[in-house]
Amino acid sequence: MWYRASILALLTVALVLIAPAARAQTAGSLGGGEICSPSGSCTDTLAMVAGLRHSSLSVHISELEGDAHAAQEPVNSGFGLAWAVMGLLVVSLFYALVAAVLAALGRQAPVFKGGSGILIPILSILGLGVALYLTYVETQNVAAICGPVGDCNAVQTSPFAKLFGFLPVGLLGALGYVAVLVAWALARRSEGTPGLLAAVVIFGMALFGVFFSIYLTYLEIYIIKAVCMWCLASAVIMSLVLALSVGPALEALQSE
């Protein structure tokens, strides 16, 4: 009978040694596929794995946010075009001032012949359309159609879109273009002093418009840091109107 007692004792010792290892293996399989030691714990390992997964997810989310932000940025900021328009405004202003000085000195100034005949009203109608559209955007608080260059909505929603906090810049431009059209019609149909004075008035309004366009373009480049294609289009139109109005204005002054 002693050998039966020995066998039972050996089986009991084996079960005592094997059971903890089996429980550790089962816990490791359930926790993440790894075997934990009988004397240790899976808590640190699971925490490390969770931390790695959280870090990887955070990096992935940051990359997605960066891609979305880059996608929202305009492909072309338009600052190069704004500088070109600024140069055109300065050139037209310089030309008008030089022509006026030469005329005052009794010298022949280089002018565009026949510019006021058809080009000034055509340009003024185009400028009026641009100004009315900007007025609609500024007064109705709607998004403007900007095109692939610049960010005109950033300009139109800035504090500089309204003078003195209540007068939309687009409305001021529209009134200016209407005044040019009225003066042009008066210069074409009236004889004597009223017609001559109307030609000078067109030159004066265009001169003010160019100065104001230089100021607005400066704001876009340096203060707002965004470019509006509609504003640049109006600036180009105004610079052309000024260049074309020099000749009729000098003729009117010399006639007087």
Secondary structure as UniProt FT lines:
FT   HELIX           2..31
FT   TURN            38..39
FT   HELIX           43..72
FT   HELIX           79..104
FT   TURN            105..106
FT   TURN            113..114
FT   HELIX           115..140
FT   HELIX           152..156
FT   HELIX           159..161
FT   STRAND          162..163
FT   TURN            164..166
FT   STRAND          167..168
FT   HELIX           169..189
FT   HELIX           193..218
FT   HELIX           219..224
FT   HELIX           229..255
//
